[in-house]
């Protein structure tokens, strides 16, 4: 629970970020007090707006940028000994150690200096930014002369010196840095000597300082205090310092904004320990077998909660309150990475992030008009005050997915908290942002009426202004569907009806949203069977020397002109993988794996966010080596300065992502259903892991190991969850569930997923009539589960007819033509009810889905039904030697999915199919009564009544649900 750095690792810009403390209202860099001469504090309102000048400007370009400025440091200590100032810049730092105590929420530091005359001095400080208090920084300072005595003066002022330009000012990740030039303002009426005022541009600050030192004289001086004391050899001067901070824009700070309650350091420390203890009670976790990773994740999560905004006028910057990177701007990562972690541990913090967006709706409406849109709201890509601050619109304003990201976060917050009143409060924002998709998208008749979105940039900023960016389309689909659902929900709650009236929403508009969501274009490349990142991505050439480019210094955006990147097949981060990790799409596991493999090859991971989505995807797919590598890349991104810019501030989204990987990757947590759904896996490198989360006011702990997972309730009411699709009510007593051995489910087609039986019968009847063969419905019963050639033989046998081989083949073709003619009218409406929800549940449970139909037209049928993309493998009936009841097609399907037969379960509606499943060594589920299918291991009347839990129960030989039949230990007596 401690981060410790010694010597050179404890000083400098990187250490200043690592040891930063914050409470959402103020942040202070982890600088050594006696070296804190420059600005090193951050307040949300301390930013300036500067005009952006273009040589060539066009309508809608961002007119100005907001830039957060570092405020005077509230921890500066200047020391005089025997009347002479100590110059710590020239003194020798013999040793220093900084410790961030994650259990107490304190920064503790000890430094030993050798002064110019050879004397040795020890300086120590404990620092707290209280998480449950206002903007405040508390310090306990200890000054100890090791080998000399003297007269000491400790000047407690504020670090406001102008810093010099850094060497990396051309780095686009920080190039907007504004040099602080603070002016100390004269006091105003009512100010006490403990108040110091500062100003820069439109920003005004007020600091109120309280200093306590029972053993020495304390006096107020200009802009601070001085403490005077005589110290002998080894004597210690202890000083407590508490600074309250406030900021105002365009006016002096009202002193009422500054807390004047004098609270001692000990009381602040006690309160801080209680607050941090409560945080870890909700968010405790551990990785058994990797203590370094556990420590890293604890640091990451602590820093996230420190920087979580407590002011609804502000979000969380990409660097939180730990540095100046990205000018302090708020981006999409607040909603897609930080909020999911916060909503599961501190839902109040998540609510504040959304309240900030709601409060900026007027600016989003104005931004949409500036961009030329007649309706709707468009949130800015990067901002503080609510206006667009990106001067490079191809990778800034074009990222319309920000609207969908905010809607995604809102839906998650409402689901996790049940806060319906807030859903109504956010409805206007949700509806206005949903309108934007209809502004930039259209139904494309050339693509069968699919809804396509044009000219946008996804999270991957190396591909700009593309059509049908996969992530954007996926998040837009989720957004439109949720907006439509919310409109319907509001109509059922008249107390919230004003939310609909306020935006002029009508039934036709809501219907258009549903239509667009259902028709959203999310393509699959037929050759590679992967999801293209956008319409043009797969057709672009790869970047020459891509492998060498990966090994270069810094991200490609610092070494290549954007146009070079735009026209090549190279990704900064994987949009398709991001959509998979956020569960925005339901994709067969086999395609998920192909997506992962393909985009791993062309993604540079120049964004720290990339490792999060790739780690989640890899962990879920069972690619443990890659998942562990990506997890460590994310967890240690700042602790090891892996992207070379920790000095700009910590990467808040990546820090949040390191916990999301644990929960959503290894824990398999999905949050797109009515209850949390888990699919825990444990890599061989770990002996186990555990984490906690809050849902609807209940806190549960999830503990997984190689064998399975246990769940227990820590507080609140019992909670419904899913484990591998199995429903479970989590109470006080731990419940242990073993990990299922089942990996895949193989379905027959006719009678299971749809009813083509009547069409087959009518085609056979027409053939029999045309050839004068006796045939009726009674005779047709014998054909169930039999392939085409076998069926014709049975018809000829029934009619007592014999035909030569040539005519036999011609009759098979004739029947197929008759059958296919009837198929032309098929559509998704012919799919049995319940199939799609069942498939969704199977994928959520990590199960592969196969099709083993005796029909050689099965591929065309599932395409017409709209489910061709649902299968990991479709067995070719024409490629197997023996038809059902032989096991060949089920064995081929299992092999095609990369599974052994004992890892699969088959679902059939015919006795021949049940026999084939058993002959393959699989458990058989029969769709039909026990009388019709007496040999099935489990009988279900209709596919719509089959659930994932029942499938897994049949694997575990569990007791049958009411109204269903399960039998074990039967002997298959049909010879195959």
C-alpha positions, 0 to 999 in steps of 0.5 A: 500500500505504499509507493516509495522512491529514493534518490534521483527517482524521488525528484524531478518532473516525473516524481512530481506527477507520481507523488501528486495529491488531489481531491477533485477540487485542488491538486498539488504536484509532489515536489519537495517543499524546499524546492517548490519555487514554481507554480505546482497547484491546479484548480479546476477554474484556473484556466484562461481562454486564448484566441486561436489564430489561423492563416486560413480559417473556415466556418466552424473552426474553433475560435479559442482554446482553454488552457489550465494554468499551474497556480502558486505552490502552497507548499513552498518552504524557504529557509534562512539559517543564522540570517542567511538564505539556504540555496537548495539549488546549489546544495547537495541532495545527499539522500531523499525518500518519498512515500505515497501511503495509499492506506492513509492518503499521505505523502511522506518525504525525508531529505538530507542535504549537505549545505555549501559549508559542509553542514548536514540538514534533514528536511521532512514533510507529511502532506495531505490533500483531504479527500473529504474537505474543500480545496485544501493542502495540509503539511507537517514540516520537520527541520532538523540540523544533524551536526550543527546548531543555529538560528532558523527562520522558516518562510512559508510562502507560495511558489509563483516563480516563472518557470522556463520553457521545457525541452519538450514544448514541441510535443503536441501532447503538451504544446499548449502549455501556458507559462504562469505569471502570477501577480500578488494582488493587494489585500481587499477590505476584510482580508486578514494577514493570513490571506494572499491574493493572486491574479493572472488574466481572468483568473483570481486566486485567494489562499488562506494559510494557517500555521501552527508551531507550539515551540516557536514564534509564528508571524504573518508576513507579506504573502505568508508566514515566518517561523523563528526558532533556535535549534541545537544539534539534532533538534527538531522544529515541527511546523503544521501548515494548512492552506485553503485555496479558492479561484474565481474568474473575472472577479476577486475571490469571495472569502466565503469560498475559503474555509476559515475553520482552523483544523489541526494537522492531526485531525485532518490526518485522522479524517483522511485515514477514515475516508481512504479506509472507506474507499478501500472498503468499497474498492479493495482488490488483489492479484495473488501471485503478482504483488508488483501488479497489485501495488501498481493497480492500487496506485492507479486506482488511488490516483483516479479517485483523487482526481475525480471531480467534485465540482459539477462545473468540471469533468476530469482532465486527461491528466486529472489534477496532476500536470499540465498535459493536454492543457487540462482538457476533458476528452472522451476518455472521461466517459469511456474509461474513468466513469465505468470504474468510478460508477462501480466504486464511487457512483457519486463521482460518476454522477458529477461527470455527467452533471458537467456534461448536462450543464454544458448542453447549451454550448454543445447546441451552439457548437452544432450550429457553428458546425453547420447542423440544423438540429441537435447538439455536438459536444466538443472533442476537447474542452474545459468551459464547454467550447471546442478547443481543438484547432485540428478538426480532422482529429478533433471536431470530427470525432463525433463519437463523443456524443455516443460516449456520453450517452454510453456513460449515462446508460451505465450510470443509470443501470448501476444506480437505478437513478431514474430521476437523473435519467429524466434530468439528462433526457434533453441532453440524450435526445439532442445528441441523438439527433446529431446521428440523423444529421450526419448519417443516411440510409443507403439504398446501395447497402440494402437500406443500411444506416451509414455515417459519413465523414467522421474520425473515430478514436484512432486519430491515424485514420481521419474523416472516414465513412462508417468508422466501426466504433462510431457506428457501434456507439451511435447504434447504442446511443440511438437505441437508448435514446428511443428507449428513454423516450418510451420510458418517459411516456410511462412516467408522466412526472418526467414528461417535461423532458420530452416536451422541452426538446419537441420530440415526437413519435416519428423522430423516435421511430427514426432513431430505432430504425437507424439503430436497427439498420446501422452498418457494421460490416464484415469483410467477406475475404478476411472475415473481420470487421473493417475499421472503416470503409477504406481501411483494409484497402490502404497500403501498410505503412512502409517499415511499420515494424521499425516505426513501432520501435522509434522514439515517441508516437508516430504523430511526432514523426510523420505528417498526419497525411502520411498516417491517414493514407496508410493502414496503421492505427494509433489504437484499435477502434474495432477492439475498443468496440469489442471491449466495451461490448458495443457489438455482439460478434462470434468469438472466432471473429473476435479472435481474427479481429484481435490478431489483425489489428494487433499487427497494424496498431502502434498503441501510441495511445495509452488507451489502446492497451486497455481495450487490447488487454480486455479483449485478449483476456476474454479470448484466452490469449493470456500472454498478450493480456498480461503484457497489455495489462502491465503496459497499462498498469505501469504506464506512469510508474515506469514512464512507458510513454515518456511523458509522465512529467506532463501528468498522469494518464488518468484513463489508463490508470482507470483502465488498469482496473477495468482490465481486472474486472472486465477482462479477467473477470469477464464483467459485462455491463450491457444487461439488466444485471452484472454478468461475469465470466471469470478467467484466471491466467496460469501466472496467477493463483487467483485474484479478487475485486469489489464493485458496487451495484444498486447500492450493494457491494460484492466481492468477486474472487476467482482462481483456476477452478472457478469463482466465489461471490459474496455480499459485503453490504446492501441487499442481496444482488442478482448477477450472472456467472457464465450465463448462470443466474445467481443471487449473491448474499452474505454467505459466499457462493462458489461456482466452478468454471464450466467445461463447455466451450461451444453449442452446436445447433441444427437449423430446421425445427430448431432455429426456424421452420423450413419443414413446411417448405421442404414438404411442399417441395417434395410434394410438388416433386412427387406430384410431377413424377407421379409418386405417392407421397403425403404428410404421413410419409413426410414424417420419415424424412425428419433429420434426413438429408436430401438424397436419403429423403428421396430414397425414402420417397421412392421406397414408399412409392415403390418406384425405382429410377436410374442414377441420372434421373435420381440426380436430376430429381434432387436438383429439381427438388432443390430448385423448388425448395429454394424458390420458396426460400426467396420469401424468407426474412428475419421474421421467420426466425423463431422467437428467442433465438437472438437473445439466446445467442447473445447470452451464449456469447456473453458466457464466452461460448462459441456457436456452430451450425450443423444442418443436414441441409446444403442450403443452410448457409443461404437460409441463415443469411436470409434469416439475418443470423449468418454472422452469429456463427463461429462455424457453419458445417458444410453438409456436402463435405461430410462422408456420412449424414445423420444419425452418423456423427460426422457433421457435429464432429466437423462443426466442433473441429471447425470451432477449434473445440473437442467434442467433449467441450460441445453440446448439440441442440436438435429436434430430430431423433436422428440428430440426437443420435448423431450428437450422442455418437459424437460424444456430446450432450444432446438437447432436444427441442421437443417433447420427451415422447418425441425425443426420448433419447435427449439429455434435456427436453425443451418445448421450444427454442425460446424456452432454452436459456444459457443457464439450462445449457450449462445445467445440462452439462453439470447434470443439474436438476431440471427446471420445472416443466422440463425433462432431463435424463442422465446415464442413457445408452445410445442403442442406435448403430451409426 
